């Protein structure tokens, strides 16, 4: 960076359909780039609160180490990945692959770990190798999503929250050992008890869990209400129809790897899931990745996903600045889910 480059101005660009963006001045190396980021921390923080996500373009991020250097400027404290649901690779230095799912598979928008009692307040994505086509990381301001949702869905979630039903099978999704990062049943039971998750072991050695969480919370800094959940993400109506039918045939409607309901146990209709998805679609912005791009996301204000892609794609991610659900004024208190004694059907507590 030129002499005095750390004092070069911060210019925010906001265009329709694209995330808010700031271009980093040309740097001599990662230390100079981090100095510029540090000198503009106030502007970065404000842009993040205003827009939920900020793309920083022009950084000399080329590997895990340079990405971690930027992470250390933008995220104060790394956060662990809890209750894992998708495969990731640990790349060292508290940096992970964004996801190891197949390239042709789109990842629906969601807030990271919305089903846990403590979740990362910030996410940082970095592009080491952009894909040939596709592969953007779309984001959506969940304040905008909340405002666009059908009122009936909002009122129900505000009153009852949402419920997550998980059945860990070795054949699909992650096993309970990978999801909870342990092969100890006692450790899983202890974690679930501490985190308001009802768990029971199945005859085939699998694990079933139930939990109720608020679907609307408030940002701890701005106080704004936001749509914060995996309600559409893990609902079976969001699956490809052939995949859904195959899973129902194999496991039954109550044995699907993941399913969501309202917090009172009521199932969502196909039309309700379509209404939620439409609200996300209307708020979504995206930008094709370029090598060195870094995308900073306020995990409470913005949901993120992944577009299908072709070619190689190396996007790394770090999570941090953990937030307690209790500090976000949830409209519903979190709770474990319960099974009636005479059947496998789930009800909220």
C-alpha positions as CSV (number, residue, x, y, z in Angstrom):
1,X,0.0,0.0,0.0
2,X,1.3,3.5,-0.7
3,X,2.7,5.5,2.2
4,X,-0.1,6.6,4.4
5,X,-2.4,4.1,2.6
6,X,-4.1,3.1,5.9
7,X,-5.7,6.6,5.9
8,X,-7.1,6.2,2.3
9,X,-10.9,6.6,2.5
10,X,-13.5,3.9,2.9
11,X,-16.0,4.1,0.1
12,X,-19.2,2.0,0.3
13,X,-21.0,1.0,-2.9
14,X,-24.6,-0.2,-2.7
15,X,-26.3,-1.4,-5.9
16,X,-29.6,-3.1,-6.4
17,X,-29.3,-6.9,-6.4
18,X,-25.7,-6.9,-5.1
19,X,-24.4,-6.9,-1.5
20,X,-22.9,-3.7,-0.1
21,X,-19.3,-3.5,-1.2
22,X,-16.1,-1.7,-0.3
23,X,-13.0,-1.9,-2.5
24,X,-9.7,-2.2,-0.6
25,X,-6.9,0.0,-1.9
26,X,-4.0,-1.8,-3.6
27,X,-1.8,-3.3,-0.9
28,X,1.9,-4.4,-0.7
29,X,0.9,-7.3,1.5
30,X,-1.5,-8.7,4.0
31,X,-0.1,-6.6,6.9
32,X,-0.9,-3.4,5.0
33,X,-4.3,-4.6,4.1
34,X,-5.1,-5.4,7.7
35,X,-3.8,-1.9,8.7
36,X,-6.4,-0.4,6.3
37,X,-9.1,-2.6,7.7
38,X,-8.2,-1.6,11.2
39,X,-8.2,2.1,10.4
40,X,-11.7,1.8,9.0
41,X,-13.2,-0.5,11.6
42,X,-15.9,2.1,12.5
43,X,-17.1,2.4,8.9
44,X,-17.1,-1.4,8.5
45,X,-19.1,-1.9,11.6
46,X,-21.7,0.6,10.6
47,X,-22.0,-0.8,7.1
48,X,-22.5,-4.3,8.6
49,X,-25.3,-3.0,10.8
50,X,-27.0,-1.1,8.0
51,X,-26.8,-3.9,5.4
52,X,-26.3,-7.2,7.2
53,X,-23.4,-8.2,5.0
54,X,-20.4,-6.4,3.4
55,X,-18.2,-7.6,0.6
56,X,-14.5,-6.4,0.8
57,X,-12.9,-6.6,-2.6
58,X,-9.2,-6.4,-3.5
59,X,-7.6,-8.0,-0.4
60,X,-4.4,-10.0,-0.9
61,X,-6.1,-13.1,0.6
62,X,-4.5,-16.1,-1.1
63,X,-4.4,-18.9,1.5
64,X,-5.7,-20.0,4.9
65,X,-3.0,-17.9,6.7
66,X,-3.8,-14.6,5.0
67,X,-7.5,-15.2,5.4
68,X,-6.9,-15.9,9.1
69,X,-5.0,-12.6,9.4
70,X,-8.1,-10.7,8.0
71,X,-10.3,-12.8,10.3
72,X,-8.4,-11.6,13.3
73,X,-9.1,-8.0,12.4
74,X,-12.8,-8.4,11.7
75,X,-13.8,-11.1,14.3
76,X,-12.7,-10.6,17.9
77,X,-13.1,-14.2,19.1
78,X,-13.5,-17.4,17.0
79,X,-16.6,-19.5,17.8
80,X,-17.0,-23.3,17.6
81,X,-19.3,-25.1,15.1
82,X,-21.9,-26.7,17.2
83,X,-24.5,-29.5,16.4
84,X,-22.9,-30.0,13.0
85,X,-25.4,-30.6,10.2
86,X,-23.3,-30.4,7.0
87,X,-19.8,-31.7,6.3
88,X,-16.9,-29.3,6.5
89,X,-13.1,-29.7,6.5
90,X,-11.0,-28.2,9.3
91,X,-8.2,-26.4,7.5
92,X,-6.4,-25.3,10.7
93,X,-6.2,-21.9,12.4
94,X,-10.0,-22.1,13.2
95,X,-10.7,-21.9,9.4
96,X,-13.0,-24.3,7.7
97,X,-14.2,-25.2,4.2
98,X,-17.6,-23.4,3.7
99,X,-19.2,-26.8,2.9
100,X,-18.3,-30.1,1.3
101,X,-21.6,-30.8,-0.3
102,X,-21.7,-31.7,-4.0
103,X,-21.3,-28.7,-6.5
104,X,-24.7,-29.3,-8.1
105,X,-26.5,-28.9,-4.9
106,X,-27.9,-25.5,-3.9
107,X,-27.8,-24.6,-0.3
108,X,-30.9,-22.7,0.9
109,X,-30.5,-19.4,2.8
110,X,-30.3,-19.8,6.6
111,X,-28.7,-18.2,9.7
112,X,-25.9,-20.3,11.0
113,X,-26.7,-22.4,14.0
114,X,-30.1,-20.7,14.5
115,X,-31.1,-23.9,16.5
116,X,-28.5,-23.5,19.2
117,X,-28.5,-21.5,22.4
118,X,-25.3,-19.8,21.5
119,X,-24.4,-19.1,17.9
120,X,-21.8,-17.1,16.0
121,X,-22.6,-13.4,15.7
122,X,-20.4,-13.1,12.7
123,X,-19.3,-15.2,9.7
124,X,-16.4,-14.5,7.4
125,X,-16.2,-16.1,3.9
126,X,-13.0,-15.8,1.8
127,X,-12.4,-16.8,-1.8
128,X,-9.2,-18.6,-2.5
129,X,-10.3,-20.1,-5.8
130,X,-13.4,-18.9,-7.6
131,X,-15.6,-21.4,-9.5
132,X,-15.8,-21.3,-13.3
133,X,-19.6,-20.6,-13.2
134,X,-22.1,-20.1,-10.4
135,X,-21.1,-20.7,-6.8
136,X,-22.0,-17.3,-5.3
137,X,-22.8,-17.0,-1.6
138,X,-26.1,-15.2,-1.7
139,X,-27.2,-13.2,1.3
140,X,-30.5,-11.8,2.4
141,X,-31.3,-9.2,5.1
142,X,-33.7,-11.0,7.4
143,X,-35.3,-7.8,8.5
144,X,-36.5,-7.5,5.0
145,X,-37.5,-11.2,4.9
146,X,-39.6,-10.7,8.1
147,X,-41.4,-7.8,6.6
148,X,-42.3,-9.7,3.5
149,X,-43.6,-12.9,5.1
150,X,-47.3,-13.8,5.2
151,X,-48.7,-12.4,8.4
152,X,-50.2,-15.7,9.6
153,X,-46.8,-17.4,9.5
154,X,-45.2,-14.5,11.4
155,X,-47.9,-14.5,14.1
156,X,-47.6,-18.2,14.6
157,X,-43.9,-18.2,14.9
158,X,-43.9,-15.2,17.2
159,X,-46.3,-17.0,19.5
160,X,-45.1,-20.6,19.3
161,X,-41.6,-20.5,17.7
162,X,-40.4,-23.4,15.6
163,X,-39.4,-27.0,16.3
164,X,-36.5,-29.0,14.8
165,X,-36.8,-32.8,14.5
166,X,-33.6,-34.7,13.8
167,X,-33.1,-38.4,13.2
168,X,-29.4,-39.2,12.8
169,X,-28.9,-42.1,10.3
170,X,-25.5,-43.4,9.2
171,X,-26.7,-43.8,5.7
172,X,-27.8,-40.1,5.1
173,X,-26.7,-36.8,6.4
174,X,-24.2,-36.9,9.3
175,X,-24.1,-39.6,12.0
176,X,-24.6,-38.5,15.6
177,X,-20.9,-39.1,16.2
178,X,-20.0,-36.5,13.6
179,X,-22.8,-34.1,14.4
180,X,-21.8,-33.9,18.1
181,X,-18.0,-34.6,17.5
182,X,-17.9,-37.5,20.0
183,X,-18.4,-41.2,20.1
184,X,-19.7,-41.1,23.7
185,X,-23.4,-41.5,24.3
186,X,-22.9,-40.0,27.7
187,X,-21.3,-36.9,26.3
188,X,-24.2,-36.5,23.8
189,X,-26.8,-36.9,26.5
190,X,-25.0,-34.3,28.7
191,X,-24.8,-31.8,25.8
192,X,-28.5,-32.3,25.0
193,X,-29.5,-31.9,28.6
194,X,-27.5,-28.7,29.0
195,X,-28.8,-27.3,25.7
196,X,-32.6,-28.0,26.0
197,X,-32.6,-30.8,23.5
198,X,-34.7,-33.9,24.1
199,X,-32.8,-37.0,22.9
200,X,-33.5,-40.7,22.7
201,X,-31.5,-43.6,21.3
202,X,-33.2,-45.8,18.6
203,X,-33.1,-49.6,18.4
204,X,-30.7,-49.5,15.4
205,X,-28.1,-47.4,17.4
206,X,-29.2,-44.1,15.9
207,X,-30.2,-40.9,17.7
208,X,-33.4,-38.9,17.6
209,X,-33.7,-35.3,18.9
210,X,-36.3,-32.7,19.4
211,X,-36.0,-29.0,20.3
212,X,-38.1,-25.9,20.2
213,X,-36.6,-22.5,19.4
214,X,-37.8,-19.0,18.8
215,X,-38.1,-18.1,15.1
216,X,-38.0,-14.3,15.7
217,X,-35.4,-12.6,17.8
218,X,-34.0,-9.1,18.2
219,X,-30.5,-7.9,17.3
220,X,-28.6,-7.3,20.5
221,X,-27.1,-4.0,19.2
222,X,-29.9,-2.4,17.1
223,X,-32.9,-4.1,18.9
224,X,-34.5,-4.8,15.5
225,X,-36.7,-7.9,15.1
226,X,-35.4,-10.4,12.6
227,X,-36.5,-13.7,11.1
228,X,-33.9,-16.2,12.5
229,X,-34.5,-19.9,12.0
230,X,-34.1,-23.0,9.8
231,X,-37.8,-23.4,9.3
232,X,-37.8,-23.6,5.5
233,X,-34.2,-24.8,5.2
234,X,-34.9,-28.2,6.9
235,X,-38.5,-28.6,6.0
236,X,-39.2,-31.7,3.8
237,X,-41.3,-29.5,1.4
238,X,-38.0,-27.7,0.5
239,X,-36.5,-31.0,-0.8
240,X,-36.6,-32.0,-4.4
241,X,-39.8,-34.0,-4.8
242,X,-38.1,-37.2,-5.8
243,X,-35.7,-37.0,-2.9
244,X,-38.5,-36.3,-0.5
245,X,-40.5,-39.3,-1.7
246,X,-37.5,-41.6,-1.5
247,X,-36.7,-40.5,2.1
248,X,-40.3,-40.8,3.2
249,X,-40.5,-44.3,1.6
250,X,-37.3,-45.3,3.5
251,X,-37.8,-43.7,6.9
252,X,-41.4,-42.6,7.1
253,X,-42.7,-39.1,7.7
254,X,-41.5,-39.1,11.4
255,X,-38.1,-40.6,10.6
256,X,-36.7,-38.1,8.1
257,X,-33.2,-36.9,8.9
258,X,-34.5,-33.4,9.4
259,X,-37.9,-31.9,9.7
260,X,-39.3,-28.7,11.0
261,X,-42.7,-27.7,12.4
262,X,-44.2,-24.8,14.3
263,X,-43.2,-24.9,17.9
264,X,-46.6,-26.2,18.9
265,X,-46.0,-29.3,16.8
266,X,-48.2,-28.3,13.8
267,X,-46.8,-29.3,10.4
268,X,-46.3,-26.7,7.8
269,X,-48.0,-27.0,4.4
270,X,-46.3,-26.9,1.1
271,X,-47.8,-23.4,0.5
272,X,-46.5,-22.1,3.7
273,X,-43.0,-23.2,2.9
274,X,-43.3,-21.6,-0.5
275,X,-44.4,-18.3,1.1
276,X,-41.3,-18.4,3.3
277,X,-39.0,-19.2,0.4
278,X,-40.5,-16.4,-1.7
279,X,-39.7,-13.9,1.1
280,X,-36.1,-15.0,1.1
281,X,-35.9,-14.8,-2.7
282,X,-37.2,-11.3,-2.7
283,X,-34.5,-10.1,-0.3
284,X,-31.6,-12.0,-1.8
285,X,-28.6,-10.3,-3.3
286,X,-25.5,-12.0,-4.8
287,X,-22.1,-11.2,-6.3
288,X,-19.8,-13.6,-8.3
289,X,-16.7,-14.5,-6.3
290,X,-13.3,-13.1,-7.3
291,X,-10.0,-14.4,-5.8
292,X,-9.2,-12.5,-2.6
293,X,-12.8,-11.4,-2.0
294,X,-13.9,-11.5,1.7
295,X,-17.6,-11.4,2.7
296,X,-18.4,-10.3,6.3
297,X,-21.8,-11.4,7.5
298,X,-23.7,-10.4,10.6
299,X,-25.3,-13.8,11.3
300,X,-28.3,-12.3,13.0
301,X,-29.1,-9.7,10.4
302,X,-28.4,-11.7,7.3
303,X,-29.0,-15.3,6.1
304,X,-26.6,-16.9,3.6
305,X,-26.6,-19.8,1.2
306,X,-24.7,-21.2,-1.8
307,X,-25.5,-21.4,-5.5
308,X,-24.7,-24.5,-7.5
309,X,-21.4,-24.2,-9.5
310,X,-19.1,-25.8,-12.0
311,X,-15.3,-26.1,-11.7
312,X,-13.2,-26.0,-8.7
313,X,-14.3,-23.7,-5.8
314,X,-12.4,-23.0,-2.6
315,X,-14.3,-20.8,-0.2
316,X,-13.1,-20.8,3.3
317,X,-15.1,-19.6,6.4
318,X,-14.5,-18.5,9.9
319,X,-17.1,-18.0,12.6
320,X,-16.9,-15.9,15.7
321,X,-18.1,-13.3,18.3
322,X,-20.6,-15.8,19.8
323,X,-24.0,-14.4,20.9
324,X,-26.3,-15.9,23.5
325,X,-29.9,-16.5,22.4
326,X,-31.0,-15.1,25.8
327,X,-29.4,-11.7,24.9
328,X,-31.6,-11.4,21.7
329,X,-35.0,-10.9,23.3
330,X,-36.5,-14.1,21.8
331,X,-40.3,-14.0,21.4
332,X,-40.5,-17.6,22.6
333,X,-38.3,-19.3,25.3
334,X,-36.3,-22.2,24.0
335,X,-37.3,-25.6,25.2
336,X,-36.7,-29.3,24.7
337,X,-39.3,-31.2,22.6
338,X,-41.2,-34.2,24.1
339,X,-42.6,-37.5,22.8
340,X,-45.9,-38.7,24.2
341,X,-45.5,-42.0,25.9
342,X,-47.7,-43.9,23.6
343,X,-46.3,-42.9,20.2
344,X,-43.4,-41.4,18.4
345,X,-45.2,-38.2,17.5
346,X,-43.4,-35.0,18.6
347,X,-45.0,-32.2,20.7
348,X,-43.5,-29.0,22.0
349,X,-43.2,-28.6,25.7
